[in-house]
Amino acid sequence: MDFFSAHQGEFYALFTAVFWTITALAFESASIKVGSLAVNIIRLVIGLAFLSLYTFIARGRFLPLDAGAASWFWLSLSGLIGFVLGDLFLFKSYTIIGSRFAMLIMSLVPPLTALLGKLILGESINLISYLGMLLTLVGIALAVLNRKTASRTLSLKLSPKGLLYAFGGAFGQALGLVLSKLGMQEYDAFASTQIRIIAGIFGFSVLVSFSRRWKKIFNSLLNISAMKNITVGSFFGPFLGVSFSLLAVAYTATGIASTIMAIVPVLIIPPAILIYKQKVTRAEIMGAVICVAGVAIFFII
């Protein structure tokens, strides 16, 4: 057995982390050009197209019409909370604090998911899990807080509004994951994702209609540069990211796969420096490492 065969799950998880890093950078660039709302609804439509093509090949169905009523209810609710509320906040944070800090705060999703899983699904949390949560919070604090030498007090380096949006995104993602597990049960994971995306498209359509921004959305389609980024992000996010994350879980322990997939805050630092010419301090790098270490402890136990 060669090295790749022996560690397929770990490699798939690493590919997933790379895909999600590309997705974050692509959507940040597109959100700055056409706005987070346009990016959200357009990428869901493109993501649904990729998934529908895949499920037609794999399942012989373009749409998940074979799902039961309970699956449609919980997965639709998951899509509304995860994609609409969670991602709307996340994408808005991209435009204020950038994808690197937003993805760092998104590392809170695993511990938040555990807490919500305990409340909603009755899942247990042990003391070591709490240690992982604490380390994650310390890592985030180290990256987003700056100590003033003169007054020796802590002050925010980043916009409080941007941080609030990012935390809202993390909570929405966490609750969406828990509701997905509740609704998916034994149903196909890719078809389940389709239901969530359909609900997300519906939710954003209502939001766009009330805010009367359809003209802006359609105008965004004419922005070639933004559309390239949205298409790339949709391909590597809702399509490849989901696919490879499921492959990772299939070939290795969920804890190991989740830990490797959580290294996005670290993977996103090099392109932030090389492509966007952002300055990264030692404290920020250390914060990212500690944050990922917290997630690792949370999952490896």
CORGIPE-V572821 format. One record per run of one state. SS is the DSSP state (alpha for helix, beta for strand, coil for the rest). FROM is the first residue (numbers start at 1). LEN is the number of residues. If there is no record, write none. Layout:
# CORGIPE-V572821
SS/FROM/LEN  SS/FROM/LEN
This chain:
# CORGIPE-V572821
coil/1/2  alpha/3/4  coil/7/1  alpha/8/27  coil/35/1  alpha/36/24  coil/60/9  alpha/69/53  coil/122/5  alpha/127/18  beta/145/3  coil/148/6  beta/154/3  coil/157/3  alpha/160/25  coil/185/4  alpha/189/23  coil/212/2  alpha/214/7  coil/221/3  alpha/224/28  coil/252/2  alpha/254/8  coil/262/2  alpha/264/11  coil/275/7  alpha/282/19  coil/301/1
